[in-house]
Every structure is written in C-alpha cells, then in structure tokens.
Amino acid sequence: MRRHHDMGGIPDGPVDTSAHDAELWEKRVDAVRNLLGQKNLLRTDEHRRHIENLPPGDYDGLSYYERWILSISNHLLEKGVFTADDLGRKMAEVEAREAKDREHYK
Amino acid sequence: MKSRFHAGDAVTVRAAYPPGHIRTPHYIRGKRGVIERICGEFANPEELAFGRDGLPKRPLYRVRFGQRHVWPDYGGAPEDTVDIEIFEHWLEPAAREAAT
C-alpha cells in the first residue's frame, strides 16, 4: 500500500515556488532541530519518519514547520527527554505569557 | 566495497510495501531499470529512522528508468528517463532487453 506522504506521480495542482520569509517561530523551530542534531538527539531519518507518520489530515493541512515541531515533540516524548506533563505545563505557561504580552502591547 | 551490481546491469525494483521510513518511492517499485552508477555505500536509513546504527553500510545505486515504462500514459519524448537513487536491498537482477 502507498503511504500517504509518498505521493510522487499523483495528479495535483501547481507547486507554489514563490520566495517567502520565515517567521520568528519558524526560525526557532529550525534552530531547535539543529541543536537536537548536534546533540545526537534527533537524526534526519528519525525526523522524516515522524513527519511521514503524521495523520494524512495533519500532513496535508499543517505548514512545513508545524510538521517539524510535531515531529520534534513526538520524538522527544519517545526518547524521554521530557514527559507529556512537562510539555503540557510549559505550553500553558508560554501561552499565558504571550497573552499577557499581547494585552500589554495593545 | 562489495557491490552486487555494476553500471549497465539491468535491475528490477522489489515490489515490497513494508511500513516504516522507506526511501524507495512507491511509484518505482516493481519497475525495471539500468544501473547508471554506484553512488557509494551508506548506513541504512530504514534503520537509522528507528535510532539504530544502520550498519553494515549498504551500496546505493543511481538507477535509470524509461519514463514511458514508469508512466504508461507519459506524453514526453520516448527517450526521456528518470534517475532514482536506490539501495541495493531493493534491487533484483533483471533481463537486459526488458529494461527500457
């Protein structure tokens, strides 16, 4: 059976090749991925496996770096670098901080 | 390096469909091509993807396929080809005349 990501040869529309700037959070995801590589915590082939394992809806609907951050999160959970509880608490903390910043700069 | 195939050898890509991280595109499995060159030998990405060492290293080949063979409704020139890099364990020997 063909896996969802392996879509070479399947009819589709034109590819958007226009240049675009990366957002700050995307640059951060790129930096995190590089650091994990340097620390031997994430290999390219592991990263690709996690991206290919995303559910088809996520694979199609998410942006490039959104797929990356999901892959990185899933991988670090598997490796035991952090727990789901650690990650959930940190996400809530960052979200609260960002909301406060937004309020402050309104 | 001990490689099973050499430039000019006709090969068939194995029509296998295992799960995991597979670098042999789906559309080329089961197709016949000709070894264009040996690219070197590399740790097996199918194993690296699961955190293992991927050793022993495996020969990687650049394999040339006729576009009309790969895509039966291909509309381009009959001599058009596509090159794909494929690891040795995905290849089997094929009859020379059938490889275009």
Backbone of each chain as ProteinMPNN parsed JSONL, in Angstrom:
{"seq_chain_A": "MRRHHDMGGIPDGPVDTSAHDAELWEKRVDAVRNLLGQKNLLRTDEHRRHIENLPPGDYDGLSYYERWILSISNHLLEKGVFTADDLGRKMAEVEAREAKDREHYK", "coords_chain_A": {"N_chain_A": [[0.837, -1.2, 0.0], [0.456, 2.244, -0.726], [1.998, 4.763, 1.166], [0.754, 7.694, 2.822], [2.382, 10.071, 2.574], [3.976, 9.517, 0.442], [3.764, 10.618, -2.338], [4.549, 10.931, -4.967], [3.922, 11.33, -8.399], [1.183, 11.357, -8.224], [-1.684, 12.979, -9.438], [-1.9, 16.536, -9.167], [-2.178, 20.049, -8.295], [-0.386, 23.076, -9.395], [2.925, 23.752, -8.044], [3.694, 26.003, -5.484], [6.221, 28.145, -5.837], [7.137, 30.546, -4.97], [9.217, 32.936, -3.283], [9.501, 33.31, 0.281], [9.468, 34.865, 3.533], [10.754, 33.475, 6.539], [8.96, 33.122, 9.574], [9.508, 34.346, 12.95], [9.04, 32.285, 14.876], [9.301, 30.08, 13.256], [11.968, 30.143, 12.533], [12.988, 29.624, 15.02], [12.146, 26.995, 15.437], [13.656, 25.768, 13.49], [16.192, 26.24, 14.525], [16.061, 24.777, 16.922], [15.822, 22.198, 15.895], [18.319, 21.939, 14.679], [20.033, 22.086, 16.909], [19.244, 19.784, 18.277], [20.151, 17.885, 16.51], [22.927, 18.311, 16.651], [23.346, 17.48, 19.237], [22.97, 14.835, 19.047], [20.354, 13.921, 19.404], [18.327, 13.82, 17.624], [17.988, 12.407, 14.531], [18.189, 12.924, 10.969], [16.78, 10.917, 9.546], [15.133, 9.89, 11.505], [13.603, 12.112, 12.079], [12.317, 12.436, 9.596], [10.826, 10.058, 9.565], [9.001, 10.52, 11.654], [7.605, 12.705, 10.603], [6.478, 11.558, 8.35], [4.78, 9.84, 9.593], [2.705, 11.361, 10.507], [-0.835, 11.902, 10.808], [-2.807, 11.691, 7.796], [-4.496, 13.994, 7.451], [-3.253, 15.95, 9.06], [-0.761, 15.956, 7.851], [-1.322, 17.036, 5.329], [-2.606, 19.433, 6.017], [-1.051, 20.988, 7.731], [1.585, 23.448, 8.067], [4.984, 23.565, 6.805], [6.899, 23.978, 8.981], [5.203, 23.548, 11.096], [4.713, 20.831, 10.876], [7.288, 20.008, 11.431], [7.639, 20.776, 14.156], [5.797, 19.171, 15.421], [6.84, 16.646, 14.828], [9.304, 16.832, 16.173], [8.407, 17.169, 18.828], [6.994, 14.731, 19.259], [9.105, 12.955, 18.98], [10.891, 13.642, 21.069], [9.312, 13.077, 23.237], [9.095, 10.294, 22.935], [11.782, 9.621, 23.31], [12.072, 10.248, 25.896], [13.023, 12.692, 26.761], [11.521, 14.779, 27.683], [8.438, 14.752, 29.589], [4.967, 14.16, 28.757], [3.468, 15.591, 30.505], [5.301, 17.561, 31.424], [5.621, 18.948, 28.986], [3.012, 19.807, 28.404], [2.479, 21.517, 30.569], [4.44, 23.462, 30.161], [3.665, 24.486, 27.699], [1.239, 25.677, 28.377], [2.168, 27.625, 30.097], [3.722, 29.248, 28.384], [1.752, 30.089, 26.657], [0.142, 31.64, 28.376], [1.955, 33.644, 29.031], [2.362, 34.835, 26.538], [-0.209, 35.8, 26.057], [-0.416, 37.717, 28.008], [1.584, 39.48, 27.182], [0.467, 40.31, 24.789], [-1.708, 41.706, 25.717], [-0.436, 43.736, 27.097], [0.856, 45.163, 25.049], [-1.204, 46.165, 23.597]], "CA_chain_A": [[0.0, 0.0, 0.0], [1.193, 3.515, -0.744], [1.798, 5.566, 2.373], [0.193, 8.99, 2.431], [3.379, 11.08, 2.2], [4.737, 9.046, -0.728], [2.749, 10.993, -3.31], [5.119, 11.172, -6.29], [3.156, 10.794, -9.523], [-0.262, 11.537, -8.035], [-2.051, 14.27, -10.031], [-2.173, 17.636, -8.243], [-2.049, 21.369, -8.896], [0.974, 23.613, -9.482], [3.657, 23.953, -6.792], [3.992, 27.417, -5.226], [7.678, 28.257, -5.655], [7.498, 31.932, -4.659], [10.041, 33.077, -2.078], [8.794, 33.884, 1.424], [10.301, 34.994, 4.722], [10.372, 32.632, 7.667], [8.577, 33.864, 10.777], [10.433, 34.12, 14.07], [8.846, 30.957, 15.488], [9.805, 29.069, 12.32], [13.429, 30.151, 12.695], [13.281, 28.954, 16.3], [11.984, 25.552, 15.232], [14.832, 25.361, 12.726], [17.333, 26.25, 15.448], [15.893, 23.649, 17.848], [16.115, 20.977, 15.148], [19.777, 21.901, 14.517], [20.637, 21.764, 18.202], [18.973, 18.368, 18.581], [21.065, 17.116, 15.652], [24.276, 18.431, 17.205], [23.413, 16.728, 20.485], [22.628, 13.441, 18.725], [19.035, 13.561, 19.932], [17.385, 13.637, 16.509], [18.609, 12.219, 13.223], [17.356, 13.27, 9.814], [15.868, 9.825, 9.178], [14.112, 9.809, 12.553], [12.743, 13.28, 11.837], [11.473, 12.114, 8.437], [9.86, 9.014, 9.95], [7.923, 11.137, 12.435], [6.783, 13.544, 9.713], [5.707, 10.641, 7.5], [3.786, 9.163, 10.431], [1.587, 12.24, 10.865], [-2.079, 11.506, 10.147], [-2.931, 12.382, 6.498], [-5.091, 15.323, 7.583], [-2.204, 16.837, 9.565], [0.299, 16.041, 6.839], [-1.771, 17.947, 4.266], [-3.129, 20.705, 6.497], [-0.087, 21.776, 8.502], [2.683, 24.052, 7.314], [6.276, 22.875, 6.888], [7.473, 23.974, 10.329], [4.243, 22.922, 12.025], [5.031, 19.392, 10.82], [8.574, 19.825, 12.119], [7.55, 20.874, 15.615], [5.085, 17.966, 15.871], [7.81, 15.555, 14.761], [10.275, 17.023, 17.259], [7.718, 16.894, 20.103], [6.749, 13.292, 19.366], [10.388, 12.264, 19.128], [11.456, 13.875, 22.399], [8.468, 12.297, 24.155], [9.525, 8.894, 22.793], [13.127, 9.46, 23.868], [12.032, 10.523, 27.329], [13.713, 13.951, 27.074], [10.547, 15.382, 28.592], [7.196, 13.986, 29.667], [3.804, 14.866, 28.223], [3.067, 16.548, 31.543], [6.25, 18.69, 31.303], [5.349, 19.701, 27.761], [1.698, 20.442, 28.554], [2.606, 22.645, 31.516], [5.253, 24.512, 29.537], [2.845, 25.11, 26.652], [0.26, 26.544, 29.055], [2.94, 28.75, 30.637], [4.084, 30.125, 27.259], [0.502, 30.66, 26.163], [-0.257, 32.677, 29.338], [2.924, 34.739, 28.891], [2.076, 35.502, 25.262], [-1.48, 36.516, 26.2], [-0.096, 38.875, 28.844], [2.331, 40.391, 26.3], [-0.485, 40.898, 23.825], [-2.511, 42.663, 26.491], [0.471, 44.832, 27.427], [1.208, 45.957, 23.859], [-2.411, 46.525, 22.856]], "C_chain_A": [[0.873, 1.252, 0.0], [0.931, 4.259, 0.553], [1.473, 7.0, 1.957], [1.222, 9.992, 1.904], [4.039, 10.776, 0.855], [3.9, 9.314, -1.979], [3.305, 11.332, -4.689], [4.249, 10.545, -7.371], [1.659, 10.935, -9.399], [-0.647, 12.902, -8.61], [-2.367, 15.32, -8.952], [-1.963, 18.956, -8.975], [-0.602, 21.816, -8.958], [1.597, 23.794, -8.099], [3.969, 25.443, -6.662], [5.486, 27.546, -4.931], [8.104, 29.683, -5.301], [8.285, 31.99, -3.343], [9.192, 33.673, -0.952], [9.75, 33.926, 2.608], [9.805, 34.046, 5.799], [9.999, 33.526, 8.841], [9.528, 33.493, 11.909], [10.285, 32.712, 14.653], [9.375, 29.847, 14.566], [11.333, 28.977, 12.389], [13.825, 29.442, 13.992], [13.162, 27.444, 16.168], [13.205, 25.009, 14.477], [16.057, 25.257, 13.64], [17.263, 25.062, 16.412], [16.273, 22.338, 17.155], [17.641, 20.818, 14.963], [20.484, 21.503, 15.81], [20.443, 20.295, 18.541], [19.867, 17.463, 17.743], [22.47, 17.122, 16.233], [24.431, 17.607, 18.473], [23.038, 15.257, 20.306], [21.297, 12.995, 19.317], [18.009, 13.356, 18.825], [18.148, 13.539, 15.199], [17.624, 12.587, 12.126], [16.345, 12.167, 9.516], [14.781, 9.613, 10.235], [13.076, 10.919, 12.355], [11.78, 12.984, 10.68], [10.431, 11.063, 8.788], [8.691, 9.626, 10.721], [7.013, 11.988, 11.55], [5.893, 12.648, 8.844], [4.599, 9.937, 8.286], [2.629, 10.068, 10.849], [0.321, 11.754, 10.167], [-2.23, 12.308, 8.849], [-3.511, 13.787, 6.602], [-4.078, 16.347, 8.082], [-1.14, 17.042, 8.496], [-0.08, 17.059, 5.761], [-2.072, 19.35, 4.794], [-2.107, 21.581, 7.201], [0.985, 22.36, 7.596], [3.959, 23.248, 7.564], [6.793, 22.806, 8.326], [6.488, 23.494, 11.388], [4.457, 21.412, 12.035], [6.32, 19.121, 11.594], [8.398, 19.809, 13.63], [6.766, 19.687, 16.179], [6.029, 16.769, 15.879], [8.779, 15.629, 15.936], [9.636, 16.688, 18.606], [7.513, 15.394, 20.298], [8.044, 12.527, 19.633], [10.937, 12.42, 20.548], [10.616, 13.204, 23.489], [8.896, 10.828, 24.127], [10.861, 8.643, 23.472], [13.159, 9.724, 25.368], [12.785, 11.787, 27.722], [12.81, 14.809, 27.96], [9.295, 14.515, 28.607], [6.07, 14.805, 29.051], [3.35, 15.926, 29.223], [3.969, 17.781, 31.524], [5.847, 19.591, 30.14], [4.036, 20.473, 27.879], [1.767, 21.66, 29.467], [3.374, 23.802, 30.89], [4.447, 25.248, 28.462], [1.838, 26.08, 27.26], [0.955, 27.808, 29.575], [3.263, 29.764, 29.522], [2.843, 30.84, 26.734], [0.053, 31.828, 27.065], [0.656, 33.894, 29.193], [2.633, 35.552, 27.634], [0.802, 36.338, 25.364], [-1.252, 37.804, 26.981], [0.632, 39.937, 28.003], [1.389, 41.095, 25.335], [-1.309, 41.99, 24.493], [-1.691, 43.932, 26.733], [0.706, 45.755, 26.229], [-0.008, 46.416, 23.069], [-2.556, 48.042, 22.715]], "O_chain_A": [[1.911, 1.295, 0.66], [-0.214, 4.376, 0.991], [1.868, 7.456, 0.883], [0.974, 10.68, 0.914], [4.593, 11.667, 0.21], [3.39, 8.387, -2.607], [2.614, 11.951, -5.498], [3.879, 9.375, -7.278], [0.929, 10.666, -10.354], [0.008, 13.896, -8.295], [-3.021, 15.019, -7.954], [-1.608, 18.964, -10.154], [0.307, 21.056, -8.622], [0.889, 23.968, -7.108], [4.448, 26.07, -7.607], [5.954, 27.1, -3.883], [9.294, 29.998, -5.325], [8.051, 31.206, -2.423], [8.271, 34.449, -1.208], [10.702, 33.15, 2.691], [8.603, 33.837, 5.957], [10.633, 34.554, 9.08], [10.243, 32.493, 11.853], [11.279, 32.028, 14.894], [9.838, 28.808, 15.037], [11.911, 27.893, 12.314], [14.847, 28.759, 14.06], [13.974, 26.7, 16.718], [13.716, 23.933, 14.789], [16.848, 24.319, 13.541], [18.276, 24.42, 16.687], [16.947, 21.484, 17.733], [18.178, 19.716, 15.073], [21.408, 20.69, 15.804], [21.359, 19.637, 19.033], [20.291, 16.403, 18.203], [23.128, 16.085, 16.304], [25.513, 17.094, 18.758], [22.82, 14.533, 21.277], [21.131, 11.832, 19.687], [16.944, 12.784, 19.059], [18.859, 14.464, 14.806], [16.408, 12.567, 12.317], [15.176, 12.455, 9.26], [13.661, 9.213, 9.918], [11.868, 10.703, 12.449], [10.582, 13.25, 10.775], [9.281, 11.161, 8.36], [7.533, 9.292, 10.473], [5.795, 11.99, 11.727], [4.716, 12.939, 8.63], [3.605, 9.494, 7.711], [1.676, 9.604, 11.474], [0.393, 11.245, 9.048], [-1.831, 13.471, 8.794], [-3.054, 14.688, 5.899], [-4.04, 17.476, 7.594], [-0.678, 18.16, 8.268], [0.757, 17.854, 5.334], [-1.826, 20.341, 4.107], [-2.278, 22.798, 7.262], [1.258, 21.846, 6.512], [3.999, 22.368, 8.425], [7.09, 21.725, 8.834], [6.902, 23.076, 12.47], [4.39, 20.783, 13.092], [6.425, 18.132, 12.319], [8.937, 18.937, 14.312], [7.038, 19.244, 17.295], [6.023, 15.973, 16.817], [9.043, 14.631, 16.607], [10.244, 16.005, 19.431], [7.815, 14.85, 21.359], [8.069, 11.575, 20.413], [11.393, 11.451, 21.155], [11.139, 12.811, 24.532], [9.04, 10.198, 25.175], [11.067, 7.615, 24.118], [14.16, 9.453, 26.03], [13.15, 11.949, 28.887], [13.283, 15.482, 28.875], [9.113, 13.652, 27.747], [6.212, 16.011, 28.848], [2.908, 17.01, 28.843], [3.483, 18.909, 31.598], [5.744, 20.81, 30.276], [3.956, 21.643, 27.503], [1.185, 22.704, 29.172], [3.014, 24.967, 31.059], [4.534, 26.469, 28.331], [1.611, 27.168, 26.73], [0.408, 28.909, 29.503], [3.098, 30.971, 29.698], [2.877, 32.027, 26.41], [-0.365, 32.874, 26.568], [0.193, 35.034, 29.228], [2.651, 36.783, 27.653], [0.734, 37.444, 24.829], [-1.82, 38.848, 26.66], [0.338, 41.129, 28.097], [1.494, 42.298, 25.096], [-1.568, 43.046, 23.915], [-2.19, 45.048, 26.592], [0.75, 46.976, 26.377], [0.135, 46.991, 21.99], [-3.521, 48.517, 22.116]]}, "seq_chain_B": "MKSRFHAGDAVTVRAAYPPGHIRTPHYIRGKRGVIERICGEFANPEELAFGRDGLPKRPLYRVRFGQRHVWPDYGGAPEDTVDIEIFEHWLEPAAREAAT", "coords_chain_B": {"N_chain_B": [[34.538, -1.994, -1.143], [31.866, -4.194, -1.595], [29.847, -4.605, -4.201], [26.791, -5.705, -5.522], [25.794, -5.142, -8.025], [26.652, -3.521, -11.184], [27.537, -0.667, -13.27], [25.351, -0.431, -16.001], [24.095, -2.865, -15.618], [20.978, -4.58, -15.71], [18.119, -4.138, -13.727], [15.449, -4.978, -11.431], [13.161, -3.252, -9.431], [12.268, -4.138, -6.192], [8.97, -5.163, -5.474], [7.879, -4.369, -2.825], [6.167, -3.592, 0.226], [6.698, -2.542, 2.897], [6.011, -1.234, 6.239], [7.208, 1.79, 7.907], [10.166, 3.912, 7.529], [10.766, 4.439, 4.367], [12.822, 4.797, 1.594], [12.572, 4.239, -1.061], [10.733, 5.223, -3.731], [7.163, 4.829, -3.973], [6.08, 4.71, -6.559], [8.013, 3.589, -8.15], [8.423, 1.006, -7.51], [8.63, -2.379, -8.452], [9.317, -1.739, -11.034], [11.458, -1.803, -14.0], [14.891, -1.083, -14.532], [18.128, 0.4, -15.343], [21.386, 0.147, -14.02], [22.982, 3.135, -13.438], [25.112, 4.303, -12.125], [27.313, 3.563, -9.361], [26.768, 4.931, -6.271], [28.094, 4.919, -3.905], [28.542, 3.772, -0.491], [26.294, 3.552, 2.224], [24.988, 4.093, 5.552], [22.059, 2.327, 6.492], [19.112, 3.973, 5.925], [16.59, 3.127, 6.659], [16.914, 1.82, 9.015], [18.29, 3.714, 10.551], [16.257, 5.488, 10.938], [14.897, 4.498, 13.076], [16.536, 4.868, 15.173], [18.648, 3.105, 15.298], [21.975, 1.789, 14.341], [22.228, 1.352, 11.618], [24.091, -0.206, 10.335], [25.571, -3.115, 8.694], [26.995, -0.771, 6.27], [25.32, -0.017, 3.207], [25.395, -0.597, -0.341], [24.549, 2.067, -2.548], [22.745, 2.874, -5.414], [22.526, 4.725, -8.493], [19.8, 4.562, -10.45], [18.514, 4.177, -13.694], [15.514, 4.82, -15.391], [13.123, 4.272, -17.992], [10.867, 6.792, -18.894], [8.472, 6.217, -20.162], [8.094, 3.6, -19.487], [7.758, 3.764, -16.754], [5.574, 5.472, -16.474], [2.793, 4.697, -18.012], [1.082, 6.34, -19.537], [2.687, 8.408, -20.329], [3.512, 11.511, -21.816], [5.754, 12.679, -22.985], [8.963, 12.767, -24.742], [10.046, 9.666, -26.223], [12.571, 8.825, -25.448], [13.011, 9.877, -22.963], [14.129, 9.829, -19.571], [14.189, 8.838, -16.077], [16.103, 9.27, -13.162], [16.81, 7.531, -10.216], [17.858, 7.219, -6.858], [18.674, 4.277, -5.283], [18.768, 1.815, -2.75], [20.768, -1.172, -2.447], [19.431, -3.441, -1.385], [16.899, -3.217, -2.322], [16.875, -4.019, -4.905], [16.772, -6.356, -7.656], [18.287, -8.715, -9.939], [17.674, -8.274, -13.481], [16.427, -9.182, -16.77], [18.338, -8.022, -19.498], [17.231, -6.965, -21.958], [14.683, -6.295, -21.282], [14.713, -3.971, -19.962], [14.036, -1.317, -20.67]], "CA_chain_B": [[33.076, -2.174, -1.116], [31.377, -5.286, -2.44], [28.517, -4.281, -4.701], [26.213, -6.816, -6.283], [25.517, -4.676, -9.39], [27.606, -2.589, -11.787], [26.932, 0.204, -14.282], [24.887, -1.162, -17.185], [23.29, -4.035, -15.235], [19.526, -4.396, -15.665], [17.588, -4.497, -12.404], [14.039, -4.74, -11.128], [12.96, -2.78, -8.062], [11.369, -5.059, -5.491], [7.613, -4.642, -5.227], [7.609, -4.635, -1.415], [5.431, -2.46, 0.802], [6.78, -2.591, 4.363], [5.819, 0.045, 6.929], [8.475, 2.394, 8.326], [10.704, 5.012, 6.725], [11.264, 3.784, 3.157], [13.257, 5.833, 0.664], [12.289, 3.814, -2.429], [9.379, 5.742, -3.983], [6.124, 3.844, -4.277], [5.794, 4.6, -7.99], [9.071, 2.908, -8.898], [8.512, -0.394, -7.078], [8.195, -3.307, -9.495], [9.735, -1.281, -12.368], [12.776, -2.244, -14.461], [15.798, -0.002, -14.908], [19.527, 0.027, -15.579], [22.305, 0.826, -13.101], [23.694, 4.223, -14.107], [26.383, 4.359, -11.402], [27.311, 3.251, -7.931], [26.922, 6.226, -5.587], [28.868, 4.737, -2.68], [27.802, 2.957, 0.472], [25.759, 4.41, 3.283], [24.193, 3.451, 6.599], [20.698, 2.078, 6.016], [18.201, 4.956, 6.543], [15.409, 2.44, 7.202], [17.288, 1.502, 10.39], [18.606, 4.984, 11.218], [14.981, 6.13, 11.263], [14.427, 3.971, 14.359], [17.546, 5.103, 16.197], [19.708, 2.089, 15.277], [23.17, 2.318, 13.67], [22.13, 1.225, 10.166], [25.261, -0.924, 9.81], [26.628, -2.619, 7.809], [26.611, 0.156, 5.216], [24.804, -0.707, 2.021], [25.613, 0.126, -1.596], [23.452, 2.865, -3.103], [22.919, 2.988, -6.864], [21.638, 5.58, -9.272], [19.168, 3.663, -11.419], [17.838, 4.941, -14.749], [14.271, 4.191, -15.861], [12.439, 4.938, -19.093], [9.633, 7.419, -18.41], [7.295, 5.524, -20.729], [7.919, 2.357, -18.737], [7.274, 4.108, -15.408], [4.245, 6.086, -16.611], [2.271, 4.198, -19.294], [0.447, 7.408, -20.329], [3.652, 9.504, -20.415], [3.333, 12.229, -23.074], [7.002, 13.274, -23.456], [9.765, 12.037, -25.742], [10.215, 8.255, -25.846], [13.894, 8.574, -24.855], [13.105, 10.506, -21.643], [14.408, 8.9, -18.478], [14.205, 9.376, -14.712], [17.124, 8.612, -12.341], [16.42, 7.455, -8.805], [18.88, 6.544, -6.046], [18.007, 3.147, -4.625], [19.681, 0.924, -2.03], [20.928, -2.49, -3.062], [18.482, -4.46, -0.931], [15.63, -3.032, -3.032], [17.069, -4.361, -6.322], [16.984, -7.737, -8.089], [18.748, -8.728, -11.328], [16.607, -8.39, -14.482], [16.907, -9.453, -18.128], [18.806, -6.762, -20.086], [16.371, -6.411, -23.024], [13.386, -5.861, -20.737], [14.96, -2.872, -19.019], [13.8, 0.047, -21.161]], "C_chain_B": [[32.677, -3.301, -2.06], [29.978, -4.928, -2.901], [28.049, -5.396, -5.629], [26.024, -6.427, -7.748], [26.575, -3.691, -9.858], [26.896, -1.779, -12.861], [26.558, -0.626, -15.505], [24.044, -2.384, -16.856], [21.803, -3.671, -15.229], [19.007, -4.903, -14.309], [16.075, -4.279, -12.356], [13.957, -4.284, -9.678], [11.958, -3.715, -7.396], [10.02, -4.393, -5.229], [7.218, -5.011, -3.805], [6.99, -3.391, -0.794], [5.473, -2.493, 2.323], [6.419, -1.235, 4.974], [7.182, 0.624, 7.291], [8.897, 3.489, 7.383], [11.416, 4.415, 5.509], [11.605, 4.853, 2.125], [13.086, 5.431, -0.81], [10.874, 4.269, -2.773], [8.399, 4.64, -4.386], [5.997, 3.619, -5.779], [6.844, 3.811, -8.768], [9.17, 1.417, -8.531], [7.915, -1.292, -8.155], [8.665, -2.917, -10.886], [11.155, -1.771, -12.69], [13.607, -1.039, -14.886], [17.2, -0.532, -15.118], [20.398, 0.817, -14.604], [23.073, 1.892, -13.887], [25.054, 4.405, -13.458], [26.198, 3.858, -9.978], [27.601, 4.561, -7.206], [27.831, 6.134, -4.366], [28.095, 3.842, -1.739], [27.484, 3.788, 1.697], [25.023, 3.563, 4.321], [22.732, 3.399, 6.125], [19.69, 3.029, 6.692], [16.957, 4.316, 7.146], [15.648, 2.066, 8.668], [17.597, 2.771, 11.189], [17.328, 5.663, 11.696], [14.431, 5.666, 12.608], [15.505, 4.051, 15.44], [18.638, 4.044, 16.248], [20.844, 2.564, 14.376], [23.156, 2.164, 12.145], [23.3, 0.49, 9.525], [24.924, -2.395, 9.61], [26.087, -1.644, 6.764], [26.191, -0.627, 3.977], [25.067, 0.114, 0.766], [24.343, 0.839, -2.048], [23.749, 3.056, -4.589], [22.032, 4.089, -7.422], [21.101, 4.706, -10.4], [18.367, 4.493, -12.412], [16.645, 4.152, -15.3], [13.732, 4.974, -17.053], [11.126, 5.519, -18.582], [8.394, 6.688, -18.932], [7.022, 4.197, -20.034], [7.292, 2.668, -17.376], [5.837, 4.625, -15.462], [3.666, 5.682, -17.96], [1.638, 5.299, -20.156], [1.372, 8.617, -20.489], [3.595, 10.168, -21.789], [4.609, 12.805, -23.656], [7.726, 12.391, -24.458], [10.023, 10.606, -25.274], [11.556, 7.97, -25.174], [14.043, 9.202, -23.459], [13.301, 9.458, -20.548], [14.253, 9.614, -17.134], [15.243, 8.575, -13.924], [16.689, 8.643, -10.881], [17.515, 6.724, -8.038], [18.21, 5.514, -5.143], [19.059, 2.25, -3.963], [19.623, -0.492, -2.602], [19.859, -3.499, -2.65], [17.094, -4.297, -1.555], [15.715, -3.518, -4.48], [17.284, -5.85, -6.532], [17.511, -7.687, -9.522], [17.563, -8.885, -12.28], [17.235, -8.7, -15.835], [17.207, -8.112, -18.806], [17.786, -6.141, -21.057], [15.042, -5.871, -22.489], [13.501, -4.529, -20.001], [14.713, -1.469, -19.571], [12.322, 0.383, -21.236]], "O_chain_B": [[33.12, -3.337, -3.208], [29.033, -4.94, -2.113], [28.823, -5.946, -6.412], [26.086, -7.288, -8.626], [27.299, -3.103, -9.055], [25.808, -2.137, -13.312], [27.357, -1.43, -15.986], [23.343, -2.895, -17.729], [21.424, -2.583, -14.794], [19.414, -5.96, -13.826], [15.511, -3.507, -13.13], [14.602, -4.859, -8.801], [10.922, -4.042, -7.975], [9.94, -3.234, -4.823], [6.343, -5.851, -3.59], [7.254, -2.271, -1.233], [4.43, -2.474, 2.976], [6.511, -0.206, 4.304], [8.208, 0.006, 7.006], [8.119, 3.949, 6.548], [12.546, 3.941, 5.621], [10.78, 5.712, 1.817], [13.423, 6.207, -1.705], [9.91, 3.775, -2.189], [8.76, 3.664, -5.043], [5.827, 2.486, -6.23], [6.604, 3.409, -9.906], [9.909, 0.664, -9.164], [6.846, -1.012, -8.698], [8.447, -3.668, -11.837], [11.937, -2.104, -11.799], [13.105, -0.105, -15.512], [17.442, -1.739, -15.079], [20.176, 2.009, -14.388], [23.732, 1.585, -14.881], [26.045, 4.635, -14.151], [25.082, 3.749, -9.471], [28.592, 5.226, -7.508], [28.287, 7.155, -3.851], [27.108, 3.221, -2.134], [28.284, 4.608, 2.147], [24.511, 2.484, 4.025], [22.248, 4.308, 5.451], [19.44, 2.909, 7.891], [16.335, 4.889, 8.041], [14.71, 2.002, 9.462], [17.215, 2.89, 12.354], [17.318, 6.33, 12.731], [13.603, 6.347, 13.213], [15.41, 3.399, 16.479], [19.476, 4.074, 17.149], [20.726, 3.598, 13.72], [23.975, 2.77, 11.454], [23.484, 0.553, 8.309], [24.046, -2.899, 10.31], [24.907, -1.671, 6.414], [26.648, -1.745, 3.739], [24.98, 1.341, 0.781], [23.235, 0.312, -1.952], [24.879, 3.364, -4.968], [20.945, 4.357, -6.911], [21.867, 4.176, -11.205], [17.63, 5.4, -12.023], [16.762, 2.972, -15.629], [13.87, 6.196, -17.114], [10.357, 4.828, -17.914], [7.395, 6.559, -18.225], [5.886, 3.724, -19.99], [6.416, 1.944, -16.902], [4.999, 4.278, -14.63], [4.024, 6.282, -18.973], [1.656, 5.2, -21.383], [0.904, 9.724, -20.755], [3.624, 9.484, -22.811], [4.561, 13.381, -24.743], [7.181, 11.405, -24.955], [10.198, 10.358, -24.081], [11.683, 7.003, -24.423], [15.097, 9.068, -22.839], [12.73, 8.368, -20.588], [14.192, 10.842, -17.074], [15.268, 7.347, -14.002], [16.25, 9.679, -10.381], [18.043, 5.72, -8.516], [17.316, 5.827, -4.357], [20.105, 1.967, -4.547], [18.613, -0.941, -3.145], [19.428, -4.317, -3.462], [16.215, -5.133, -1.346], [14.728, -3.439, -5.211], [17.895, -6.526, -5.704], [17.227, -6.736, -10.25], [16.573, -9.536, -11.948], [18.435, -8.503, -16.026], [16.418, -7.173, -18.698], [17.51, -4.943, -20.99], [14.364, -5.09, -23.157], [12.512, -4.015, -19.479], [15.163, -0.501, -18.957], [11.961, 1.492, -21.63]]}, "name": "protein", "num_of_chains": 2, "seq": "MRRHHDMGGIPDGPVDTSAHDAELWEKRVDAVRNLLGQKNLLRTDEHRRHIENLPPGDYDGLSYYERWILSISNHLLEKGVFTADDLGRKMAEVEAREAKDREHYKMKSRFHAGDAVTVRAAYPPGHIRTPHYIRGKRGVIERICGEFANPEELAFGRDGLPKRPLYRVRFGQRHVWPDYGGAPEDTVDIEIFEHWLEPAAREAAT"}
